[in-house]
């Protein structure tokens, strides 16, 4: 299933990519707790959609 088929999966992937790029750029400390919570729920959504 493509990621664009389910809009929530695309948003979750975007948040995960944002956190990944900030971590690589050594900006992990600048992330707010809200972004981390939304990304965590997004990753759970992605994992459950695969299963």
C-alpha positions, 0 to 999 in steps of 0.5 A, a space after each residue: 500500500 502506498 503511503 499516499 493512500 492513507 493520509 495519516 500515514 503520510 503525515 506520520 511519515 513526515 513527522 518521523 522524517 522531521 525528527 530523523 533529520 533533526 537528529 542527524 543535524 544534532 538538533 534533537 534537543 530543539 524538538 518540543 515534547 509535542 512533536 515527539 508525542 505526535 511522532 510516537 503516535 504516528 509510528 504506532 499508526 504506521 506499525 499497526 497499518 503494516 500488520 
